[in-house]
């Protein structure tokens, strides 16, 4: 056996994710999915026990989530799950509406059956996830739907902008998708986007995409208006 083959046989493979990254994923998911609610205190000692990691890892995770806007560090209180701000949410939806409307128009103008097929595949997965009440899967397949919308027309920069807001978008989306009737209305609105793209109706696709975002924005505003910090 050659030296290179011997080295390969005993090489320790690096884990796909570090312990810090795994802990970060878990806490972020717990916030987005509502396990930790806006206003909840995030006590380092409790998180260490829940996650099975050191206090150093927990502190790094909380600092990272603070940079994402999911955690706030309050004087004399410490880290809490950030309260979503209505004005900030409105701005996020304004950006979404403008960019998603543009992407939908370009998809319609591209006239590609492959784009339509990929969007329909994601929409079917979204509907199945609502049926199974798997909200994490709804979020994942919704992100896939929009990734297709942007990347299939080579709008990678715009998708990058949306990705920078993904955590906050999903935090908002995790609330709106749970509201009554959203499991029916949301996919129906998304199907209108696909229908317009299939017809090659750029203006209609843009309008349908922006209408979908506007509906989500109105729901989020109502939810946030009723939101109160946890005691």
C-alpha positions, 0 to 999 in steps of 0.5 A: 500500500502506498504512503498516500493510501495509508494516510487516507486510511487513517485520516480523521474526517472533519465533521460536517458542522462544528459543535458551535454550528450545531448549537447555533442551528438548534437555538435559531430553529427553536426561536424561528419555530416558536419554542422560544417566544419573543421576550423570553429570557435566554439563560446561559446556564439553562441553555448549557444544560439543554444543549449539552455544550459549554458556556463558551459555546452558548455565549458565541451562539447568543452573540451570533444570533444577536448579529442576526437580529433574533436576540437582544441583550438588555441591560440588567436582564441579559439576552432575550428573544428579540421582539419583532418590530412592526416598522422593521417588518414592513421594510422587510416585506417592502424589499421582498415585494420589490425583488420577488415581483421582479423575479416573477416577471423575469421568470414569465418573460423567460418562458421556461417550462423547467422553471414552471415545473420546479416551482410546481414541485416546491408548491406541491411539497409546501401543500403536503407539508401543511397537510402533515402540519410540518411547519419546518418543512413548509419553511424549507420548501417555501425558501426553495420556491423563492430560490428557484424564482431568483436563480433560474433567471440568474438574479443571484445578487438579488437572491443574495440580498434576500438570503441576508434577510432569510433568518428574519424573513423566516421568523416572520414567516413562521408566524404567518404560516400558522394563522388560520387559513394560511395553509390554503390561502398561501399556496393558492396565492403562490399558484397564481404566480406560477399560472402567470409565469406559465402564461408568459404574463410578466405583469401578472406574475409581478402583481401576483408575487407582490399581492402574495407578499402584501397579504403576508405583510398584513398578517404579520402586522396583525400578529405583531400588534398583538404580540406581548413580551413573555413574563 
